[in-house]
C-alpha cells in the first residue's frame, strides 16, 4: 500500500478546544480565539469536535458550542463582565452573574449545542466533579439514563461553573431526575479542563492519541495588583482574593503538568503567556474595561507566536 493511500485512509483528526477558568481574565482567551477564528475562516464550533470550558471558559465554550462568533462573545463580555465583577458582595455578584447567564443563554439547553461540549463544575457536598455534556457519545457509562446536561439549562450550568465561592454564592441546580445538587466553580477541580477533554476523546470517543489535535487556551499570568487603601483596611478580603487566585493558578499548572506526563503523545498547543510588567497587574475580579481590553490585545499577540503550528492543526 502506498504512503498516499495510507494517508487517505487515516481518520480525520479529532480537534479539541479546552478553555481555562480565570474570571475577568477571559478577555485574554477571547483575544486568542479571535485570531484563531479569523485564521480558520469559520465559527469555531465548525472546526472543533469537542469544546470544554471551566468558569469563564465555560461561558465562552458554551457560546461557541451554540454557534456564536467571537466578536459577539466579546461584545457580551464587555457589557456584562465589568458589571458582575464590580459588585462588592457575594450575593450581589451572584445576582449579577445570574442576570448575565439568563440574558445571554435564555432557555438554551444542552440539546441545542452544535458540537461536543463539556462544562466543568464541582459538587460541594460530595467534592466530586460534575461535567455537563450534550451528547451520549461522551458518556463514560450509564448510557441508558443519559440526559443532555442532566436536564439542567445551559444558563444554570454556566452559573454553577462560575460560582467561585466564597466570592460568589454556591449554585443549586435541579436535574431531570429531580435531584437538587449544590455546585461551585469548576476551577476547584479542574481550572484547566484539558484532562477531562482528553479523557472524552480517548475513553468515550475511542480516538487514538495520535489522531487528536488539542488546543488549550489559558488566561495568562500577571503580577498581583497593589492594594489600595480600602483593601489594606480590609486585609481579610484581600488575602482571600489572593488565596483564591493562587489556588486556581496552582490547579491550572498542575493539570498542565499532568497532561504533559500522561498524554505527552497527544499533539497539543498550549497558549497562556506570562506578563511581568507592573502595568499588567490584574486578577480574576478585574472590572476596569480599559485593562480588560489590554488583556484581549495580549491574547491576540500570544496567538502570533503559535500561528504556524495552529495552522497545521486546524487547516
N, C-alpha and C positions, 0 to 999 in steps of 0.2 A: 504494500500500500504506500502510495507516495505521501510525502510530508504535507503537500497541499490538501490531499484527500483527508488525512488525519485532522488537519485544522478545520476543514469544512464540517467534520462530524463532531467536533468539540462543542459542548453546550455553551450557550451564551453566558457570559459572566453574570453572576448574581450581584447586583450593585446595592450596597448598604450605606445609609447615611445615619450617623449617630451624633446627637447634639447634646452637649453638656448643660447642666444647670449653672446658674450664676446670677439670678435676679436681673437687675437692670443691665448688667454687662452682656446680655443677649444682643445688644446693639452690635457688638463686635462680631458675633455669629452671623448676623444679618449682612454685615459688610462682606464677609467671606462668601456667603451664599448668593449675594447679588452678583458677584463676579462669576461664580460657577454657573448660575442660570444664564448669564449673558454668553458664556462660552459654549454651553450646550445648545442654546437657542430654543429651549422649550421649558415648560413648567417642570419643576423638579420631581413631581410625582410621576411624570412620564419617563424619567431617567432612572430613578431609584426604585428597586423592588421592595426594600424594607426601609422604613424611616422610624428611628427610635429617638425619644427625647425625654429628658428629665427636667422638671421645674420650668425655667424659662425656655429650655429646649423642648419641653412638652408642648408649650404654646405654639412654637414655631413648627415643630414636627406635625402637630395636628392640622394646622392651617395648610401646610404643604400637602398633607395627605388628602385634604378636602379639595385641593386643586388651586389654592391661592398662589399668585405670583409674589415674588419677594418684595416688590415695590408696594403692593397692597399690605403685606405684613408690616413693613417698615412704617407705613402711614398709621396703622393701628398702634404700633409701639409708641410712636411719637405722641399720639393722642392720649393713650391710657397709662403708660408706664410711669411718667412723672407724677401723674395724679395718684397712683397707687402708692408709690414709694415716698411721697411727701407727707403722707398721713403719719401722725405721731404715736398712735396706739395700735395694738394688735387687732382689736375689734374694728377700728376704722380702716386699717389696711385690708382686713379680710372682707369687709363690706365693699370696698372699692374693687378688690380682686373679683368678688362675685359679680359685681356690675360689669366689669370687663368681660368675664367669661360668658355671662348671659348675653350681653350685647354683641359680642364677636361671634359666638358659636350658636346662639339662638337654640333651636331644638334639634341640632345635628346629633346623630348617633354614630356609633362605630359601624353601622351598616352602610353609612354614606361615604366611607373613605375609599379613595381611588387606588391605593397601593397598600402594601403590607405596613402595619403600624404597631408601635409599642410605646405606651405611655407609662412611665415608671412612677410608682408611689410606694409608700411603706405603711404597713399596718401598725397602728400604735400599740395595740394590746398584745398581739402575738409576735411583734417585732420581726415580721417577715415581709418580703416584697410582694406587691400586688401590681401586676402589669396588665394594662388594658390593651386588648388586641381586637382587630376587626375580622380576622379570618381563622377558621378552624384549622387551616393548614399549619398555622403557627402554634397550635396547641401541643403541649407535652403531656399527652394522656387525657382522659376524661372527655373524649370526643363526643360521646353520647349526650352530654349535658352542656356542651359548649354553646354559649350565647355571646354574640359580639359585644365586647366591652362589659361583660357580666350584666348587660341590660342597663348600664349607667350611661347617662348622657356624656358627650364629649366635654361639655361645659363643666360638669361636676368632676370628671376625671382630671381635667387640666387644673381646676382649682385645687384639688387634692394634691396633685404633683407639685404645686407651687406653695403649699402651706408650710412654710419654713418656721415651724414652732420653735421658740415662743414669740417670734415677731409677727406671725400670723396665727390665727386660731386653727385648731385641728378641724378637719372636714369630715363629716359623716355622709356616706353615700348609701343608697338603698339599691340592692341588686335585684335582678329579675326573680330571684327566689325569696325575696322579702327580707333578706339579711341587712341589718344596719351595721356597717363597718366603718370604724374611725380610722382616718388616714392622715398621714403627714407627708411632708416634702420627700420626693423620691431621692433627693440628694443624700439622705441619711443612709441609704443602702447602696446607691449607685449614682453619684453625681455625674459620672461618666458612664453612660449606659452601653458602652461598646460590648462588654462581655455578654450581656443579655441578647444583644443583636446577633452576635456570632453564634450563640447557643441556638437561636432560632434557625439561623442559616444552616448550621451543621447538623443539629439533632432533629429539628422538626421538619425542615425542608429537604434534608438529606443531600446537601450540596457538598462537593469536595472542597476542601480548604483552598486549593489552588485555583478554583473557579470563582472565588469570592473576590470582590473589589470593594474594600471598605474605606469610606471617607469619614473620619472622626474630627468633629469641629468643637473646640472649646470656646472659652470666653476671654482668653488671655489672662495674664497675671500682671498685677500692678502694685506700686507702693501703697501702703496704708495711708489714708488721709490723715492729716494732722487735725486733732480735735480742736474745736473752738471752745470758747469759754463755757458755753452751756453744756458741752459734752464733758468738760472737766468736772463740772458741778454734778453731772450725772454719771459718775465713773462706773457704776454698776452696769448701766446700759451700754456704755462704751465697751467695756470688757466683754459683754455678751455678744455684741456685734462682731468683735474681733475673734471671739471663740468660734462663733458660727462660721465665719469666713474661713478660719483656719481648718475647721473640721471638714468643710466641703472641699477645700483645696487638697488636703491630705487624702481624702477619699478619691478625688479625681486622679491624683498622681498614682495612688495605689492600684486603681483599676487599670491604668495605662501600663504600669509596670507588669502586672499580671498578664495583660494582653500580650505584651512583648515576650514573656516567658512561655505562656501556654499556647499562644497562637502566633508564634513568630513566622509561621509559614502561610499565614493569611495576608495577602498583599494589602497593605494599609498605608494611608496617608493621614497623618495627624497634624492638625492645624490649630495651634494655640500658642502664640508667641508671648514672650515676657517683655515688659516695658519698665525701665528703671528711672526714667526722667521724673523728677518731682512733680511736674505739671500733669503727669498721667495718674497721679494718686486718685483712687476711687474704690468703691466697694459695691456689694450687691444691692444696697439701698440707695444708690445714686439717683438723684432726681433733677439734676441740672441738665437741661436738654442740650445746651451747648457742649457740655462734657460728653454726653451720650453720643452726640453726632461725631465727636472726635473718635470715640471707640468704633463707630461704624466705619470711619475712614481708615482706622488702623486695621480693621478686618479686611478691607479691600486691599490694603497694602500687603497683608500677610498672604493673601491668595497669590500674589505675583511670584513669590519665590517657589511656589509649588505648581505653577501653571502647566509646565511641561508634563510632569507625571499625572496630574489630574486630567489633562487632555488624553493621555494614553489610557487611563482608566475608563473614561466616560464617553469618548468619541468613537 
